[in-house]
């Protein structure tokens, strides 16, 4: 920010103002907003407003960052776009309509769909497989119309431009000079600029002596690129990473060079002009050509050359990936709680400005980490720590907010425990826990609370006993895991009372409640070298859905039977390790970005211990894997929880697995390998950003076959055959592969070091010595049975009930007056619709674009009070067209009725994905395609004519602004 970004915006603003033909595009809003708020003078601000109004400074993408496309969840992609777009629209009245996704490592098919939903007219990408790009260049197919969603198809198609082999930078080679290309400002120095103004590697200035050589080099490159495209307009990007921080030097050399080419255009056969991206795409659109269609295929994984597969970052910095997603989930819960509070208690004691500040801090932190060198784990340790610090600080702030929303008086009808006094005499210790369901579905869930007492009884807010189970913790010898079955309506919370009696409970005593004390059975350590005849001594663990068989000769899983269809599948799970090369002279290396291995994985352990804890609520299997036979401490562990069926059968369909890995040995990449009898032919299915599933057949390559068959898993991966499907669902991103028939391999952790000078210079060797504890949910069943479940299960894993202990174990509180606790009214959507967003954005702009534009251009003070009454609602249809006979149908819903548990809906208006367009005024460009199907700008509001009724089709994400009535619910 200090040495580079601030100087870009300051100097570019000044330089653009000097000549009307100059142009500049700005992409990421985080740096621009930091400059705007902390560096820009009032003069700079006036200049920027004028430049934006005239289209000479153009905001492209407009999100907080250029987000990664492989390991990001679509909720967080939409959040960071919404944050950036809200700022730009409130401040300048502009709405970005083009993308510049030049640097993410591969291109997802979800991204063009989201950009289309946000109102974009064209999309631009760059990093795709080198061999595919070569073919597309040769056949002039770098430009196409992309239909990223198989369900939305032409309704949300978008014209897409792929950068050629020179990518997003000006060519760096000059035949007449040793300096780098067309970069006259040289290389930025950190932290302060040189006093003499001379930077390293500044290119030769454009003079009478050098101008012809520069012109010739530039024209040759333009013509080379022109041969790869269908129109006579060539997009020639001028700049690269960390350029234009000294833009007066750049423009003072660019201007005379362009003038010289245009003066000699007959000789060169080329004319050049400064252009914004919108001007380029307008020229392409006006060519009126017919474009080929690309379906819902993505461009993942990404290999820039034969020996480099950028598939390592799918698993780099597992802790950062986990915290980022955890923060996102916490943000969703807090947003929904604060929205409900504002509707119910607009004058309540939780200060609205304080609350919005807390939420905005977490929005900012979750947004910034979506950067393509953020959540990817491809940054230096110092930067990774910055991301973590921002996330953790903002999460702590939001925890304060949630506590205030729950605990201050006049809150959501929970009796306050504040201001009460303790009873005297000998009393059983008590603790109160509030549990909140952040989803708009009713749920029966099993939550876990860590306690320090061996005996516990649990009661709900009506004083009724609640089924629970207590056992020794897996993580500690001095704590206990208390599992509690909670019943919650959509967006509903309840308070639970935990009593800690001195003695083990007798079932007849009322204070004991319904708590089962589970005891473990420890099996002796088994050494791999002794696995001579496994499979003879099998031990069953049963639930209503599954029978899991564990082999006492190996202490590993042996098979799973899904009981509904009485089908048994042979299956084992264990840990394997790829050994990475750290010497760049000896061959390809693995680093933050790249996964490279010369051979197959090795078994990562020599002995296994097992403990089984049969339970009435959940049975738990703990497996500990030891590197060496005599090791005291385990290197890896799997804790499998097999829940019983409570309330709904789908609850027991998931097997919940938590893992522990690390610290790893250096240059180790560790995978969880699930080997089954499924005949999947090494074909894998993984999700693009949690939005849609992609088929990943195993492909053979001349080089690097293993690494190029790794794919990102953001929420879901599965393998299947004609009879069965095995599904894994995750709460953070991983890399996955199917290396052999019936195999599903998940890379969970990496620790690397190499001597490549570039990596050493930027500290990108990934010497990650952390212990990681990811979670996966596993389901096994028929294709039809799992198809109805996995989308919703993925949402439920991401947004598990929020558990908040509100006090420490202590003597009982005597409330001043007893109030009947009436739980807040629930909000329940149909099972195929997901309440994707419910928040108060705070951006203050008129819904009418003309009114807002006149306000922006009036020059009046724009530091207006946030809008605390406008609610942003998004609803997503979870299913693909044709995926399920019932759940894939369009859903007609009356939003006034559906949301009456929150309050009375007074005004409903449909908006674009990020909220800046009224959907009725959004007319995206129509592109001619080979099948003549056009972009559909119309949205189906209703099947009946009743106000507030909306029909939501498969895979649609619909966005609304809502105003509620002021009366309390």
N, C-alpha and C positions, 0 to 999 in steps of 0.2 A: 504493500500500500504506500509506504513512505518513499521508496526508491523508484517505483515503477508506475503503479496504477494511477496515483494522484497526478503524476506529471503527464500521463497520457491525456486525462480529461482536461487538465488546465491548459496544456499547450495546444491540443487539438481544437478546443473551443476558440482560443485566440486565433489560430491559423485559419480555421474555416471562415471566421468573420472577415478575413482580409481579402478573400476572393470568392465570388458567387458560384464559380463552377466547381469548387472543391466539395468533396463528399466524405463521409465517414460513417461506418456502422459500429454500433456498440451493442454488446451481447449480454453479458452477465450483470444483473442489477445490484448484486451485493457490493461490488467495488464502486459502481456508480453512486449508489445510495450513501456509502461511506464518504465519498468525495463530496456529494451534494450537501450532506448534513454537517461535515466537519472541516472541509477545505475550501469549497467554492465561495467566492465573494459575491456580493449582490450584483456586481457587474457581470461576473461569470454566469450567474443564474439568468439574468436578463438575456444575455447572449444565447444561452442554451435554449431558452423558450423560443426565441426568434428562429434559431437554426432548426429546431424540431418542427415548428410551424411551417417553415419553408421546405421541409423534407431533405435538408442538407446534412443534418445529423439524424440518423435513423436507428431506432431501437429494434433489434432483431431477436427473436425468441422471446425476450422480455422476462424470462424467469429469473429467480435469484442467481441461478448458476446454469451452466450447460451440463445437465444431469447425465450421469452414466445411464446406459441402456440395458446392461446385462444383469446387474445385481440390485437394482432399485425396484421398490414396490410402487405400483401405479398410484397408490394413495399419496405417497411422498413426492412423486413426480408432479402430480396435480397440485399438491400443496405449494411447492416451490414456484411453480408457474403462477399460481393464484396470488401469492405474495408479491411477486415482481409485477404482474399485470395490474394488481390493485394500486400499487404505488404509481406506476406510469400513467394509469388512467386518471387517478385522482389529481396527480401533479400536472400533467401535460395534456390530458384528454386524448392520448393516443393509445391505439390497440395494435400490438405487433401482429403481422399477418404472414410472416415468413420465418423459417428456421435457418439456423447455421450450425447444424450438429456435426461439426467437422472433426471433433477429437475423441468422442466416445469410442471404445475399442470393440467395434461391431455395432450393427444397427438392429434394433428390435422391431418387430411388426406392430407392437403396441404404440410406439411413439408416433407414427403417422396418424393413427386413429385419434390419439389425444390431441394432436395439433389440429386435426380437422375439426374435432369437437370444440376446440378453442377459437375457431374461426379463421384458421390459417388458409392461405391460398396456395402455398408451395412449401416444400420441405427440401432441405439440402443435407446430404450426408457425405462422408469421405472414407472412413476406415472400414473397408470390406476386404475379403480374402484377395491376396495379390493375383492369384491365377484367374479368379472370377473377374476381377477388374480388368485384367489384360484382355480377356475375351469380350467383355462389354465395350471396351474402347475400340477394339478391332471392328466390331459389328455395329458401332454407333448406337449402343443401347444403354448409355449411361443415364439417359433421361427416360422416365416412364411414369405412368399413373399407377399409384400403389393403393391396392385395396387391402389394407392391413388386417381387417376383421372378416372372417368367413361368414359371420352373421350379418354384419352391417354392410358389407360389400360396397357397392357404388354409392350408397347413402353417405359414407364418410371417406370416400377416396380422396387422394391428394397427389398433385403433380410432384415428382421427386427428381432432384438433380443430384447425380453422384459426381464428386470431384474426381478429376483424372489422376494419373499417377504422380503428379506434382503436388497433389493434395491442396491444403489451404495456404501454402506459402509461396512467395515469389521464388523463382529458381535461385539457388544459392551459389551457383558456379558462374564465374565470369572468365571467358577464354583469354582476356587481356589483363587480368589482375589476380593477385593472390587473395584479395579481400573478399568477404562474403557478399555475393550478389548485389541486390538493390537495397541494401540496408545501410543508408548513410549515417544513421544515428548510432551505429555500432552496437555494442553489448552493454546493457545497464550494469552499473556498479552498485553494490550494496555495502553499507546502507546509504552512503552519501555520494552525490555526483562529484566528478573530478573538478578541481578548482579552475583548471585551464580550459574546461569544456571539451577536452579531447578524450573520447571513449575508446576502449579497445576495439579493434577490427572495424573501424569506420571505412566504408567503401570510398573509392576514389570519387571526388566531386565531379559533377557533370560540368564540363567546360567546353569551349570550342574544340579543344584537342580530343576530348573523350566522348563527346556527344554522339558521334556517328557509330562508334564501336558499341556504346550502350544501346543505341537505337536498333542496330543490327541484331544484337543478342536478344533484345526484347521481342522484336518482330519475328525472329525465327522461332522463338518459343510460342508466341501467339499462334503462328501458322501450324506448328506441330500439334497444338491443342485443338485447333479448329478442325483438323482432320478427324477428330474423334466425336464430333457433335453434328447434329443435323441442320442447325440454322447457321447463319453467318454472324451470329452474335457470340462472342467468346467471353466468358467470365474469367477475368485475370485478376486473382486476389493479390493485392499489394500490401505486404506485411507478413508477420509470422508471430511466434511466441515472443513476448516482451519487446515489442516494437512500438514506435510512435510515442515513446516517452520524451523524445526531444524532437517533436514533429516539425518544428520550423526548418530543421536541417533536412528532414524528409521532403516536405513540400517544396522547399527551395531547389531541390534537385529533380523532383518529379515533374514540376511545372515546365522547365525548359526542355526536358527530355520529351514529354508528350507534345509540346509545341513543335519540336523539330520533326517528330514523326508525322504530324498532321501537315506540316509545310511540305513534306516530301512524300505524301501519301501515294502519289502516282508511282513513284519509284518503289515504295515498300509494299503497296497493295493493301494497306491497312490504315484505318483511322482509329484513334483512341480517345476516350473521354472518361472523366471521373463519373462513377455511377453508384447509386445506392443499390441494394439488393432488389428493392421493389422495382426500380427502373429496369434492371436486367430481366426479371421475371415478367414484367409487363411486355417487354419486347418479345420474349419467347411466346407468351400467350397470344400476342397479336399475330404471330406467324401462322396461327390457325392450322397447324399440322395435326395429323392423327397420330396418337401415341399408343404404344403397346401397353398392355396391362400386366402388372405384377400382382399375384394373389397374396395370400396371407403368409407367404414364406418370409423368414427374417434373414439377416446376414450375420448369424452367429454360428460357431465361434469365429474369431478373427485371427488370421495369420498374415503378417506383412511380408513374409518371405518363407522359403521352404523349411528352414530349421527353427522357425519361431512360431509357436502357437501361444497367443495371448489368452490362455485359459487358466493360468495360475491365479490371477487376481480374483477369480470366482471364490477363492477360499482364503485370500490374504487378509490378515488382521481380523480374525474371527471375532475378537472381543468388540472391536469398533462396529462391525456389522451388526452384532447383537444389541449393543447399546443404542445404536441408531434406530433400530426397529422397535426396541422397548420404549424409547422416547416418543416415537410416533404413536404407539398404542396409548401411552399415558396422555399424550396431547388429545387424542380422540376422546378419551373418557372425560378429560377436564373440559373440553369444548362443549360436549353434550350437557354436562352438569351445569356449567355456567349459563348456557343458553336457557335451560329449564329454570334456573334461578332468576334470570332476568325477566322471563315471561311471568313467572309466579310472584316474584317480589321485586318489582322495579325500583322500589325505595328501600330495599333490605339493607342490612348493616354491612354487607360485603361491598366495599367501595368499588364501583364499576371501573374507574380509571386504573386503580391498583390491579384489579383482576385482569383487565385487558393487557396491561404491561407484562404481567407474568405469562400470559398466553402468547403474546407477541415474541417474547424472548425465546420461548421454546419453538415457536414457528420458525424463527430465524435460524436457530441451531439445527433443527431437523432439516430445514431447506438447504443450508450451506453444505451439510455433509453429503448431500446427494450428488455433489460435484464429481466429475469423471476422474478426478484424482483424490477423492474423499473416501466415500464408502467402499470404493474399489480396493483400498489398502495400498495404493500405489504412491503414497506420499512418504516423506521422511518421518522418523519417529517424533521429531519436534512438532511437525504439523499434525500428525495423528493425535498427539497429546492435546494439541489446541482444540481439535474437534471434540475429543472426549471431555475436556474441561468445559467447553461451551454447553455441551449436551447435559452434563451432570449438574452444572450450576442452574441451568434453566429447568431441569427436572425437579430440583430441590425447591425452586420457586413455585412451580405448579403444585407440588405436594402441599406447600403452605396454603395455596389457594383452595385445593380440594378439602383440606382440613377445615378451613374457614367456612366453606359452603356447607359442610356437614354439621359443624359444631356450634356455630354462632346461633343464638336464639332466632326464632322466626324463620328457620331454614326449612328444609323440605319435609316438614311434619315429623322429624325425628325428635323425640324428647331430649332436651339438653341435659347433659350430666354436669354441666358447669354450674357452679354456685350451690351445689348440694353439699351435705356433710356426711361423714362416715358414721356408721353404727358403732356402738361400743361393744366390749366383750369379745370372746373368742369367736371368730367367724372364718368360714372358708374363704380363701382368696378368690377374687373374681377379675375377669378382664373382659372388656367390650371390644367387639370387632364390627366394623361396618363393611358390608360387601355390596358392590355396585355392579350391575350388568350394563355394560356400555353398548349393547346391541339391541336392536328393535325386534327381538324374538324372545319368547318365553324360554327359560333355560332351567334345567336341573343339572347342576355342576358339582363336582367334587373339588373343594378348595383345600389348600394345605396351609396350616399355620404352625410355625416353629414355636414350641413352648419349652419351659425348663422344668416342668413337673411331670411325673409319670402317670398321674391320674387326672382325668378331665371329664366334665359333662357339659353338654352344649344345649342352649335353649334359644328359641327364636324370639322375636319382639312381642309375641303373644304369650310368652312364657311356656310354650310347648317344647318338650324335648325333641332334639334333632339327631338323626343317625350320625354317628361319628366313629372314628377309629384312631387309636393312639399306638405308636410304636417307636422304637429307638430310631433316631435320625441316621440317615446314610452318611451325612457329612460330619457328624460330631458324636462323641460318646457322652456328652453332658446335656444334649438336647433331645427333644422328641418331636416327631412329626404327628400333628393332629389333623386328620382328614375329616372334613365336615361336608355333608350333603346339603347344598343350598338350593332353594326354589326361588327363582326371581322372575318377575315379569320383564318385558322389554323396557329398557331405560329405568329400571327400578332398583332401589337399594333397600337393604334391611339391616337392622342391628342385631347381632348375635351376642349372647352372654356365655362366656366360658367360665365354669366353676372348677376350682382345683381342690378336690377333697384330699384330706391327709392320707386316707387309706384307700386301697383298691375297692372298687364299687361292688356292692351287692345288687344284683339285678332288681330286687324288689324295692330298693330305697329310691325315692323320687329324685333325690338330689343327684343320683348317678346318671340320670338321663338314659340315653341309648348308645353308650360308648363301648365299643369292643376293643379289648386290649390284645393286640396282635403280637405274637412271639415268633422270632425267626429260628430257622433250622440251618446251621452252618455245615457245608459239605467240604471235605478236605481238599486241599490243593491238588490239582491234577497236572502232571507234566506232559508236555506235548510229545516228548520222546516215548512215553508209555502208551500212546494212543494206538494200541495194536488191533483191538477188536471193539471199536465203539459201536453203540447202538443196541447193546444187550440189556442195559439197565436204564430204562426210561422212566421218568418221573412226570406225572401230569400236573398242570396248573389249569384249573377250569374256571370259566365264567359262563354266562348264558349265551355268549356269542362264539367263544373260541375254546379249544383245548390245545394248550401249548405243551409240548413234550420236551423235557430237558434230559440230556444224556449225562448220567452220573459218572461215566468213564472219561468225559471230556469237560464237563461243566458248561457245555455250550448248548444252545438251542438245537433241537433235532428236527422238529416239524411243528406245523400249526394246522389244525383242522377248523374250518369255519362251519359251525354246527348247523346253521340254517339249511345248508345244502349237503351236509355230511361229507365235505370234500377235504381230503388231507393233502397238504403240500409239504414236501421235504424242504427244510430251510435251516441254514446256519448263519450266524452273525459273528464276525470277529474283526480284528484290526490288522491292517497290512500297511507296509511302509515302502514308499519309493525313495531310493537314495539319489540325491541330486548331485550333479557335478558342480564344484565351486571354482574350478580352474578354467578360465576362459581360453587358455591356450590348449587345453585338452579336449575341447569340444563345446557344444551348446550348453548353456547354463540355465538354471531356474532362478528367477528373481520375483520381485513383487508382481510383475506383469506376466512373466513367462513360466509355463510348466514344460519342463524338458527332462526326459529320463531315457537312459540308454537301454534299460531292461525292464523286466517285470518287477512287481512288488514282492517284498519279502514279508513273511509272517512277523508281526511286530512284538511277539510275546513268546515265552517258553513255558508258562504255567498259568493256570486259571483257578481262582477260587469262586465259590458260589454260595449265596445265602438266599433262602426262600422264606418269605413271610406271608403265610396264608392269611387272608383277611375276609371280613364280611362286606366291606365297602370297596376295598381295593386289595388285591394280592400283589406283592412286590418281589421281584427277582433281582438280586444284586450280583453282578459278575465283575470280578476284579482280575485284570490281566497284568502279569508280571514280566518285565523284560528278561530277567534271569530267574532260574528256578528258585534260588535262595534269597531273592530280594525281599526286604522287609516292606517296602512301600510299592504300591502298584503304580503302573505307568498310565493305564487306561481303565475306564470302568463303563459298564452299561447298567443302568437302573431301569427295569421294565415294570411299569405299573399296569395291571390288568384290572380295569374297573368292572364292578358289577352293574347291572342294569337298574337305574333309578329313574322312574318317570317316563323315560323313552328308551326304546331299544337301541337307538343310534348311539347312545352314550357308551354302551359296552362294545361298539364296533371299533373303537379306537384303542390301540395299545400305545401307551405313552412312554416314550423312552428318553431318558436324560443321560448324557455322556460326560465323562471327564477325561481330558487329554492334556498331558504336559506336566512339567516342561519337556519339550521334545529334545532329542539329540540334534546337533547341528546338521544341516543339509538333509533333513528328513521331511517327507510330506506324507501325512498319515491319513488313511482312508478307513471308513467303516464299510466292510464288504458283506452284503447280504446275498448269499448264494442259495438259489431255489431250484426246484425241478420244473419251473415254468419254461416253456419252449418259445421264448420271445425272439429268437434269431438275432440277438444282440440289438434289437430295436428298443428304443427308449422314448418316453414322452416327458417333456419338461415344459414348465410354464414360461411365458414371456411376461415378466413383471407382475405376476399374479393375476393377469387379465385373461390369457388364453393359452391353451395347450398346443405344443408344437411336436410333431412326429420327428424323431431323430434316428433314422436308420444308421447302422454302423457303416462307415465308409473307409475304404483302403486308400492310402496315399503312398507315393514313392518314398517320402520322408515323413517322420513324425506322426505316424498313424495313431499312436496311443494318445498323445496330447491333443490332437485335432479332433478326437472323438469325446472330448470333455465338453459339457454344456452347463450353462448356468441354471440353477434351481433357486428361484426366489421364494416360492411357496410350495410347489408341488412337483413331484416326479413319480412316474410309475412305469412298470413293465407288465406285459400281459400276454396270455395265449388264448386259445379258443375257450378255455374253461374258467380261468382265474385271472385276477388282476391284483398286483401288490402295489399299494400306494404309500408313498412317504410324503409327509407334510412338515414344513419347517417354519421356524419363527425368525430365521435369518437366512441369508443367501449362502449357498455352497456350490461347489462344482460336482457334477455327477456324470457317470458313464456306465455303459453296459459292456464290459470288457469281454464277457463270455456268455454263452447261452444261459439264461436264467439268473444272470448276475446284475445286481444294482449296487454301484459303488459310489460312496459319497466322500469327497475330500473335506475333512473337518478341520485340519490344522496344518500349518507349514512353518518351518523354521529354517532359514537359508542364510548363506554367506557366499559371496563370490568376489573375485578380484578384477572384474571388469571396470576399467577406469571410470566410465560414465556412471556406473552404479555407486562406486566408492565416492565419487565427487558429489553426488546428490544424496548419499547415505540411503540408497535404495537396495540394501542387501537383505532386508527382512529378517534380521536376527531377533525373532519374536519368541521370547522365553516365557510367555504367559501360560497359565493353565486356563483352558477354555471349557465351558460347560453348556454346549448347545442342547436343544431339545428337538426330537422328531416325534411325530405321531405316525403310527403305522396302521394300515387297514388292509385286510385280505378278504376277497370275496369275488363274486361274479362281476362281469363288466357292468351289467345293468344295476346291480346293488350298489357298487361303489360310485357309479355315475351320479346317483341321486345324493351322494353324501360329500364327496371330496371338496367341492367348492365351498360349501357351508362350513365344513370342518376346518378348512384353511382360514376362513374368516374368524371362526371361534378360537383357533389357536392364537391368532394375531391379537384378538381382543378378548382375552380371558377376563373373568370377573376381577374387578379392582378390589383388593383386600386391604383394609386400613385399620390396624389396631389403634384405638383412640386413647388407650391408657395402658399402664403397666399392671401386672397382677397386684391387687391390693385388697384391703377389706372392702366390703360392699358399700356402695353409695346409697344413702337414703335420700330419695328425691323429695323436694319440698312439697310437691303435689303430684299425684299420679295422673298422667294423661293417657288416654287410650291412643295407641300408636296406629294411625291409619296409614298404611303404606301409600306412597304417591301412586297415582294412576299410571298404568303401564301403557306403552306404545308398542304395538305389535303389527309387523308387516307380514305379508304372505311369505312362505318359506323360500321362494325363489327371488325375492327382492331384498336387497341389503341397504340399510340406512348408512350410506357411504359417508356423508358429512352432515353435521348439524352444528353450526357455529355462528358466532357473531363476529364477522370479519373486522368491523370497525371503520373500514374505508368509507369516507363521506363524499359521495358523488350522486348527482341526480340520476335516476333510472332513465330519464329522457336525455339522449345524447346531445341534442341541440342545446338544451338548457344547460347541461354541464359544460359544453364547449364555450358557450357565451360567458359562463362564470370564470372558466380558466383564462380566457382571453381578455377579461375585463381589467386585469391587472390588480384586482382587489386582493387583500390579504387572504391567502389560501390556507392558513393554519387554522382550519376549522376544527371544532370539537368532533371526536369520533362519533359515528352513528351506532348507538347501542341498541337500536330497536330493529334494525334490518337483520333477519336471520337467513343464513345461507344453508340451503338444503340440497343434498344430492342423493338420488336413489339409483341403484345399479341393479340391473337384471343379471343374475349370476350365471345363467345357463346359455349355452350355444344353441342355435337353431337346430332342431332335430336330435339333440343330445339325450333327451328324456321325453317319453310320450306325453307326460303331463307338465313337468316343471319347465319345459322349453316353450310353453305357450306364452303369447303376450299376456300381460296382466293389466286389467283395467282397475284402477283404484281411485277412490275419492279421497284426496289428500286432507280435506277438511275433517272428514270422519276419521281417517287413519291417525291424525295428529291431535285429536280432541283430548287425549291424555295429557298433552302439553298445555293446551289452551285453545281459544277460539281463533281459527285462522280467518283474518279479515281480508288480506290482500295476498294474491299469489301471482307472480309473474315468472315466466320461464326465461332463463338466461343461457348464454354460452357457458362452456365448461368452467372458465375462470371468472365468470360473472360480469364481464365488461360489455357484452353485447346483449341487447334485447333480442331474443331469438327471432322475433317477427321481422326485425330489420337486418338480420344477418343473411347476406346473399354472397356466398362464396363463388369464386370463379368456376365456370364450367369448362372442362377440358374435353376435347374430342378424343374418343377412344375407338379401338378397333371393333368393339361390339356396340358402339353408339349409345351405351347406357350413360346417363348423366348424373352428376351430383344432385342429390335430392335436398333442397333447402327447406322442405316443408316438414313439420313435426305433427304427429297425430296427437291431438289434445284429448279427444274423447271418442268413445263409441256411442255414448248417449250425449245429450246436449247439456247435461247438468254441469254447472260451474264447479271448478276444482277437481273435475274428473280427468284423469290422465291414463292413457294406455302406454305401457312400457314394454317394448319388444326385446327379444333376446339380445344380450350384451350391450344394451343401451345404458348410458350413464346420463341421467337427466338432472339438470341444475335449475334451482328456483330461488328467487328472493321471496321471503314470506314476512308479513307483518301480522302479529297476533293482537287480539284485543287485550285491553289493559286489566280486565278483571282477573282476580286470582282463581286458580283451579283448586 
